[in-house]
Amino acid sequence: AGTGAEVIRLGMRFPSWRFVAADISPDMLHVCRERAAGHGMSGRVEYFCGRLRDYRPQLSFDAATSIFVSHFILSREERQAHFQAIADSLKPGGLLVVGDLHGDRHSGNFSHLVAAWLEGYAAHGVSEEELDRDREHIERDIAFLPESELLDLLERAGFSRAVRFYQTFLFGAWVGFKL
């Protein structure tokens, strides 16, 4: 769920949709809840604090998003469990949109993409200190996977071969359907 950006945007665009906002951070869910209330969506959002593998929906869902989530899951097994939990909660044919940082740290292009990404970030007035913190954050907290490995995780969870529909530097977004 994070701060609820996707829930709010989708909820405003599709007023008949209902949502489950899941996050491991109570603070993020609090922000999401406040934002949803501010947009008149309180009755359309259920909140779950915890890992998706621990969520037990009463009904199957038509769609799910996982945006800026799985690249923080450092273990491949845990990441697989994350995608499996999503698949288990979807109806057959249900849509999944994944948006994450990805890449092969060992490729010749990786360091160039990181540098270009940070340069673009700096162009928005970010201080050198903040850029240094972001470089450290990338090294410490992001579990980069090559796109092929990410797609394999999704397929093993029961999704069709996902199609990338967006790419900028190290961020990509894919759509897949539960088989």
C-alpha positions, -999 to 999 in steps of 0.1 A, spaced: 0 0 0 28 24 9 12 59 12 -18 48 -9 -9 66 -42 -21 37 -64 -52 31 -43 -62 68 -45 -54 72 -82 -73 40 -91 -101 47 -67 -107 81 -81 -106 68 -117 -128 38 -110 -154 48 -83 -170 13 -81 -138 -5 -72 -129 -17 -37 -94 -22 -24 -73 -40 1 -42 -20 11 -16 -43 25 18 -32 40 42 -44 67 45 -8 80 18 5 103 30 40 96 25 36 59 -10 21 64 -18 51 86 -8 75 59 -28 54 33 -58 54 56 -57 92 61 -53 98 23 -82 75 15 -104 92 40 -94 126 26 -106 114 -8 -139 100 5 -128 64 0 -129 51 36 -157 27 30 -139 12 -1 -106 2 14 -97 -26 38 -63 -25 55 -40 -53 63 -7 -49 83 16 -77 76 31 -99 49 9 -109 20 15 -146 28 -3 -141 61 -34 -124 45 -64 -146 41 -89 -129 17 -126 -139 19 -129 -135 -19 -106 -137 -48 -95 -105 -65 -97 -93 -101 -64 -75 -100 -33 -67 -78 -4 -43 -78 31 -47 -64 48 -14 -70 82 -6 -53 78 -37 -31 96 -68 -42 130 -52 -48 131 -47 -10 127 -84 -4 163 -96 -2 157 -134 -3 146 -150 -36 125 -175 -16 107 -147 2 102 -128 -31 88 -160 -46 64 -163 -16 53 -127 -21 43 -134 -57 28 -167 -48 6 -150 -22 -6 -125 -48 -14 -153 -73 -32 -173 -46 -55 -143 -39 -64 -137 -76 -91 -152 -97 -80 -171 -128 -72 -145 -154 -66 -119 -127 -42 -91 -136 -10 -83 -118 10 -51 -123 46 -52 -109 68 -21 -108 103 -26 -94 139 -17 -96 157 -45 -115 190 -52 -132 221 -73 -132 247 -59 -109 274 -78 -128 265 -64 -163 286 -37 -178 256 -14 -181 245 -16 -145 269 10 -131 261 33 -160 223 30 -154 228 37 -116 249 68 -125 223 81 -150 195 75 -126 212 94 -98 222 122 -123 186 125 -133 176 126 -96 202 153 -89 188 174 -117 157 179 -95 178 198 -69 187 169 -47 218 176 -25 250 156 -27 244 143 8 210 129 -2 225 114 -34 252 97 -12 224 83 11 206 70 -20 237 53 -33 241 36 1 204 27 1 208 11 -34 238 -10 -22 223 -20 11 185 -24 7 177 -32 -30 178 -68 -42 183 -63 -79 174 -92 -101 179 -94 -139 146 -91 -157 147 -127 -168 149 -139 -131 120 -116 -121 99 -130 -149 108 -165 -139 96 -159 -103 63 -146 -117 59 -176 -139 67 -200 -111 40 -183 -90 14 -191 -117 14 -160 -140 16 -158 -177 49 -145 -191 47 -109 -180 52 -82 -205 72 -51 -197 52 -20 -205 75 7 -189 112 12 -184 133 41 -172 169 34 -161 166 7 -134 128 8 -129 106 -14 -150 69 -23 -149 53 -55 -161 18 -69 -165 9 -105 -162 -22 -126 -158 -29 -155 -134 -31 -187 -154 
